[in-house]
Amino acid sequence: MKAFILNSYKPKNGMKLIDASEPQLQENDILVKIYAAGVNLLDSKIKSGEFKPFLPYKMPLILGHDAAGVVIKTGAKVTKFKIGDEVYSRPADYKIGTFAEFIAIDENDVALKPKNISMEEAASIPLVGLTAWQALVEKADLKKGQKVFIQAGSGGVGTFAIQLAKHLGATVATTTSTTNAELVKSLGADIVIDYRTEDFETILKDYDVVLHSQDSKTLEKSLRILKQGGKLISISGPPDLDFAKEIKLNAVMKLVMFILSYTTKIKAKRLNVNYSFLFMKASGPQLSKITTLINSGIIRPVVDKIFPFEATNEALAYVESGRAKGKVVIKLISK
């Protein structure tokens, strides 16, 4: 099969297109012929070695965390899917590799593709959809009538999270540029702040939840707009001790995570608010719930650009530029 591989962290010439062996199936795996793959900033962070301390990969590595395609083979113990099913997935860590023609995925990390969207749109959903779900539903337990601040509303996570938060009945504030203001409003944002000319800290007050995805300065300001007992969930760090325990890191790395998040935790405690770090996990059952929302028209994918498979390096560079509105997708097969 054709695949883009990473031969080392921080490669000088990006990923290399090669002929690779077809993935071997474990008994609970399905083999998916990939029609489209989503591109995420996570791919860039892994490529740069930023996550190597707690998410080390052996080289060569096929990147890619989102896929939509068709099941062409099933493992001996697979019960949820059959050959010919159209599916989508965010494969589990250490089993990634969607920048390729085929991938083997544990059936528990897969869901049937929504019927009313294209393969390319489906491939844009899993990672950002699960991130928003795990932040707003699992960690925040966001309720009707609450107020949530979603940073970078026109980004991949932001465009999904705004729609999910509105579905849950929350009032949504977000930041974006003037050029993307109408986009985020169309997704349901109630308060739109131009981050270039306005300071959200002077506008927002007594919020229940913040979904943080920006830098440390923005994090500090975001803690201050929360009400007493409010929750800030960060997907951009710093990682904390709870995260280290969750992924079973060794004692040294637990200490590192404790130190990295110590200052933020102290500031949150002084304000009587809660800070937690989220590194999303693969989940077929949660993705199935997202499928229902998409099939019902409650959430719609937002795709900025679709690149041909041969231009995978260019697609990742575009994501790294920070200019994308919604998601960037690689197209392997026309349906």
C-alpha positions, 0 to 999 in steps of 0.5 A: 500500500502507499503510505506517508512515513516519518523516518525521524522526529523533526524531519528536514523534508517532511514525510516520505511517500513509500510502498508499505506492507498492508497492516496485519489484523489482530482478532478484534481489528477491522481492516479499513480501506481509507477514502479520506483522512483528517489532518490535525495539529496533533500530527504536527506535535508528534512530528516535532517530538513535542509529545515524545516524553509521554507518547513515544513512537518508534520510527518509521511511523505513519501519522494520521489520527482521523479516517473514513472508509470501508471495511474490507476485512475483519478479525476473528472476534469482530462482532460490530462490523462487517465487510462493506460497512462505511465507517469512521474512526480516531484510532487509538494511540500507538495504532494511528496511521491514517495517512495510508491506503489501509489501516487496521483499527480495533472495532471498539474505536470505530463507528458507522459513518453518518449517512448524510455526509461525504467521506471527506466530511466524515474524516474531519470529525473523529478527533475534534468531535471526541475532544469536544465531547470528552471536554464538554460532556464528560469533564465539564458536564455542561448543562442547559443554561450554563455559560461556556467560553470556547477559544478559537471558535473557527478552528477544528475543535472550536467549530464542533464544540460550539455546535455541541455546546448549543445542543446542550443548551449553553450560552456560548462565547468564542474568540475569532477574527473578524473574517470568521465572525459570521461562520461562528455565529452560524454555528451558534455562538452567542458572543463573538469576540475579535481577539485582535481588537478586543480583550475577552477578559473585559467582556466575559464574567462568571462563566461556568466552563472554559475550553482552553486551546491557546497559550499560557497568558490566555489560560491565566486570563481564562481562569479569571473569567470563571465563576466560583467552582467553574471549570477550565479544561485545557487541550493545550496544556500544561498536562497535570498529575491526573493525566499522568496517572490516567495514562500510567506514566512512571514516577519521574514523569508523574513528577514532571507533570506535577511540576509543569501544572503546579503554578496553574493549579495554585492560581486556580485554587486561589480563585476557587476554580478547577483546572484539568488537562484533556488528552482525548481518547479513542472511543467508538461508543462516543463516536456513535453518539456523535453520528446520531447528532450529525444524522439528525442535522444538529451538528455539521462538519466544517471543512476548509480544504481538501488536499489530494493524497499526494499533497499530504505534506502540504496539507499538514503545512497548511494546518501548521500555518494556523489559517484553517477554518474548521478542518483540513482533509486528505482525499484518497478515493472518490466515492 
